[in-house]
């Protein structure tokens, strides 16, 4: 099969590789659509921390936001899975440690992460192997674009849940990229008043196109009480800003990752009695995210600027965008193109 392979920092190619076989307890999925995200970009540039800690190494096959159809099943898997449209969890725990047994497989010390950690091949390929325990069925109402947005949507949903807001309360989202805009959409669907803080430029247009008028820069941000702040940015300075801005006794949620350590004075958290919540992965949020998409309560398809083939993935990772794609943040890949 054809697969996109990173061979080193800034180097990638589409290769013919052996097709996967369904392992015991697993399936093979024919990939219909896969998303490119900031983590993939960091692997392409060589900045991603896993490359420096030994948890990932070149050559590697990226891609962890995906959907497709089960084409074969391994021993011990119900044959009824064959032919089902699915997406799946990125985080694959060992299944027997205390973390896995207590429902925290996404932080298992020995976990694989599809397309990210410990060599599990990713979905920028015609096929991807997946344990059946990681699969989630997609209803007909969830098309290919939505299916490949379930994983980032699950991250955003967990961030919104971590904020613990009620209808009518006010949320500030820092960093209106894909995760930030998904969090804004999900929070708005639950009756929350949403504001976004970006760097100006194209961001207000993208946010405005999906119904958000309260988009600010650091110079224009109004002095309002923020019942929660979600940092979905990759800026090292914004975690501290989130803690500064949030109302005392409320919550800040950190779902973005900067390329270098983020300074945060814990005295701010203590003296304001602020709860800080970290979110890693969409684990546990897949069913609710699928439900939000299938019902139409949240429609993130306008966030997808374009769908390209495997041969264009390297240019996308290097920051290349065609003018006709506009300013939407997400690029999808159709491996069959």
C-alpha positions in Angstrom: 0.0 0.0 0.0 1.0 3.7 -0.2 1.9 5.4 3.0 3.3 8.8 3.9 6.7 8.4 5.7 8.7 10.9 7.6 12.4 10.0 7.1 14.0 12.9 9.0 13.4 16.5 10.0 11.9 18.3 7.0 12.1 15.1 4.9 9.2 12.9 3.8 8.1 10.8 0.9 5.2 8.5 -0.2 6.4 4.9 -0.1 5.1 1.6 -1.0 5.0 -0.4 2.2 3.7 -3.8 3.2 0.0 -3.7 3.9 -0.9 -4.4 7.6 -2.5 -7.6 8.7 -5.2 -7.8 11.3 -3.6 -8.9 14.6 -5.5 -10.9 17.3 -7.9 -8.5 18.9 -7.4 -6.0 16.1 -8.7 -4.9 12.7 -7.4 -3.2 9.6 -9.2 -0.1 8.5 -9.3 1.3 4.9 -8.6 5.0 5.6 -11.2 7.3 4.1 -9.9 10.6 5.5 -7.1 11.7 7.8 -6.4 15.1 9.4 -3.1 16.9 9.6 -2.6 18.6 13.0 0.0 20.6 14.8 1.6 17.5 16.4 2.2 16.2 12.8 3.9 19.5 11.9 6.2 19.2 14.9 7.2 15.7 13.9 7.9 17.0 10.4 10.1 19.9 11.7 11.8 17.7 14.3 10.6 19.8 17.2 8.2 17.3 18.8 9.5 16.3 22.3 8.9 12.6 21.8 11.7 12.6 19.2 14.1 13.9 21.9 13.0 11.5 24.6 13.1 8.3 22.6 9.3 7.8 22.5 9.3 8.4 18.7 12.0 8.1 16.0 12.4 8.3 12.3 11.4 6.8 10.0 7.8 7.2 11.2 4.3 7.2 9.8 2.1 9.9 11.2 -1.7 10.6 11.2 -4.0 10.1 14.2 -7.2 11.9 13.2 -9.0 9.6 10.9 -12.0 7.6 9.8 -12.5 4.7 7.5 -14.1 1.3 7.0 -13.0 -2.0 8.6 -11.8 -4.3 5.9 -10.4 -7.3 7.9 -10.6 -8.6 11.4 -8.1 -10.6 13.5 -8.6 -13.6 15.7 -11.0 -13.0 18.6 -12.8 -10.1 16.8 -16.5 -10.3 16.0 -16.7 -10.6 12.2 -19.6 -8.1 12.3 -17.0 -5.3 12.5 -16.1 -5.9 8.9 -17.7 -3.2 6.7 -18.4 -0.8 9.5 -17.4 2.9 9.2 -15.4 3.8 12.2 -13.0 6.2 13.9 -10.7 5.3 16.8 -8.9 6.4 19.9 -5.3 7.4 19.4 -4.2 6.2 22.9 -3.6 2.5 23.1 -2.8 1.4 26.7 -1.3 -1.9 27.7 -4.6 -3.0 29.2 -3.3 -4.6 32.4 -1.6 -1.8 34.5 -3.4 0.0 37.2 -3.9 3.1 35.0 -5.5 1.1 32.3 -7.7 -0.9 34.7 -8.9 2.4 36.3 -9.9 3.9 32.9 -6.8 5.9 32.4 -5.3 4.0 29.5 -4.5 7.3 27.8 -1.8 7.9 30.3 -0.5 4.3 30.5 3.3 4.5 30.8 3.7 1.8 28.1 1.0 3.1 25.7 1.2 3.3 22.0 -0.2 6.3 20.3 -1.4 5.8 16.7 1.0 7.7 14.4 2.8 9.3 17.3 4.4 7.1 20.0 6.4 3.9 20.2 6.2 3.2 16.5 2.5 2.5 15.9 1.9 3.3 12.2 -0.5 6.2 11.5 -3.4 6.9 9.2 -1.6 8.9 6.5 -1.8 5.7 4.5 -4.3 3.6 2.6 -4.7 1.3 5.7 -4.1 1.5 9.4 -4.2 -1.3 12.0 -6.2 -0.6 15.1 -7.2 -2.7 18.2 -10.9 -3.3 18.2 -11.2 -1.9 21.7 -10.2 1.6 20.3 -12.9 1.7 17.7 -16.0 3.8 17.6 -18.8 3.3 15.0 -19.8 6.3 12.9 -23.5 6.7 11.9 -24.4 7.6 8.4 -25.0 11.2 9.4 -21.3 11.6 10.1 -19.6 11.9 6.8 -15.8 11.6 6.0 -15.0 15.2 7.0 -16.8 14.9 10.3 -15.4 11.4 10.9 -11.8 12.7 10.7 -12.7 15.6 13.1 -14.0 13.3 15.9 -10.6 12.9 17.5 -9.8 16.7 17.7 -13.4 17.3 18.6 -13.0 14.9 21.5 -10.0 16.8 22.8 -12.1 20.0 22.6 -15.0 18.4 24.3 -12.9 17.3 27.2 -11.5 20.8 27.5 -15.0 22.2 27.7 -16.0 19.6 30.2 -13.0 20.5 32.2 -14.1 24.1 32.4 -17.3 23.0 34.2 -19.4 25.9 32.9 -23.2 26.3 33.0 -25.4 27.8 30.3 -25.1 31.6 30.3 -21.6 31.7 31.8 -18.7 33.3 29.9 -15.7 31.4 28.4 -12.6 32.8 26.9 -10.7 30.6 24.4 -7.0 31.5 23.8 -5.8 30.3 20.4 -8.6 29.9 17.8 -7.0 27.2 15.7 -8.8 23.9 15.1 -9.0 22.8 18.8 -9.9 26.3 20.0 -12.7 26.8 17.4 -14.0 23.3 18.1 -14.1 24.1 21.9 -15.9 27.3 21.0 -18.5 25.5 19.0 -19.1 22.8 21.6 -19.3 25.3 24.4 -21.8 27.5 22.4 -23.9 24.4 21.8 -24.3 24.1 25.5 -25.4 27.7 26.0 -22.1 29.2 27.0 -21.2 32.8 26.0 -17.9 32.3 24.0 -15.2 34.8 23.3 -11.9 34.1 21.5 -8.5 35.7 21.7 -6.3 35.5 18.7 -3.6 37.4 16.9 -5.8 39.2 14.4 -5.4 38.7 10.7 -7.5 35.9 9.3 -8.8 34.6 12.7 -11.8 36.9 13.0 -13.0 35.9 9.5 -12.8 32.2 10.2 -14.5 32.5 13.6 -17.1 34.9 12.1 -17.9 32.4 9.4 -19.0 29.9 12.1 -21.0 32.4 14.1 -18.5 34.0 16.6 -18.5 37.7 16.7 -16.6 38.2 19.9 -13.0 37.7 18.6 -10.3 39.8 20.2 -6.6 40.5 20.2 -4.5 41.3 23.2 -5.0 45.0 22.4 -8.8 44.9 22.1 -9.7 42.3 24.8 -12.4 43.8 27.0 -12.2 43.7 30.8 -14.9 41.2 31.5 -15.2 38.5 34.2 -14.2 35.2 32.6 -15.8 32.2 34.2 -13.3 29.9 32.6 -10.4 30.2 30.2 -9.2 27.5 27.8 -5.7 27.7 26.5 -5.7 26.0 23.1 -2.7 27.8 21.8 1.0 26.9 21.2 2.3 30.1 22.8 4.5 29.7 25.8 3.3 33.0 27.4 -0.5 32.2 27.3 -0.8 29.7 30.1 0.2 32.4 32.6 -2.2 34.8 30.9 -5.0 32.3 31.3 -4.4 32.2 35.0 -4.2 35.9 35.2 -7.5 36.5 33.3 -9.8 33.8 34.9 -12.1 34.8 37.7 -11.0 33.7 41.2 -12.4 30.4 42.2 -12.9 29.3 38.6 -11.1 27.1 36.1 -8.3 27.3 33.5 -8.0 24.4 31.1 -4.7 23.7 29.2 -5.1 21.7 26.0 -2.5 23.4 23.9 1.3 22.7 24.0 4.0 25.2 23.4 7.3 24.3 21.7 9.2 25.4 24.9 8.4 25.4 28.6 5.6 27.7 29.7 6.3 29.8 32.8 3.4 29.8 35.2 3.5 31.3 38.7 1.6 28.9 40.9 1.1 31.7 43.4 -1.5 33.0 41.0 -3.4 29.8 41.1 -3.2 29.6 44.9 -4.0 33.2 45.7 -7.0 33.2 43.3 -8.1 29.6 44.3 -8.0 28.6 40.7 -8.3 25.0 39.5 -6.0 24.2 36.6 -7.0 21.2 34.4 -4.7 19.5 31.8 -6.3 17.6 28.9 -4.4 14.9 27.0 -6.3 13.2 24.1 -9.9 12.6 23.3 -10.1 9.4 25.3 -13.5 8.9 26.8 -15.1 11.7 24.7 -15.6 9.9 21.4 -19.2 8.8 21.8 -20.5 12.2 22.9 -18.5 13.9 20.1 -20.0 11.6 17.5 -23.4 12.3 19.0 -22.9 16.1 18.8 -21.9 15.8 15.1 -24.6 13.4 14.1 -27.3 15.5 15.7 -26.1 18.7 13.9 -25.6 20.4 17.3 -22.0 21.0 16.2 -20.9 21.2 12.6 -17.1 21.7 12.3 -16.9 21.1 8.5 -16.3 24.8 7.8 -13.0 24.4 9.6 -11.6 22.2 6.8 -9.9 24.3 4.2 -9.1 21.5 1.7 -8.7 17.8 1.2 -5.5 16.7 -0.6 -3.8 13.5 -1.6 -0.8 11.8 0.1 1.6 13.4 -2.5 0.7 16.9 -1.2 1.0 16.1 2.5 4.7 17.2 2.7 4.0 20.6 1.3 1.1 21.0 3.8 3.3 20.1 6.7 5.9 22.6 5.5 3.3 25.3 5.7 2.2 25.4 2.0 -1.3 26.6 1.3 -3.0 27.4 -1.9 -4.7 30.8 -2.0 -8.1 29.3 -3.0 -8.1 27.3 0.3 -8.9 30.4 2.3 -8.1 30.7 6.0 -9.8 27.7 7.6 -7.3 25.9 9.8 -7.6 22.2 9.0 -6.3 20.2 6.1 -7.5 16.7 5.4 -5.8 14.0 3.4 -7.6 11.4 1.3 -5.0 8.6 1.0 -6.8 7.1 -2.0 -6.2 10.2 -4.2 
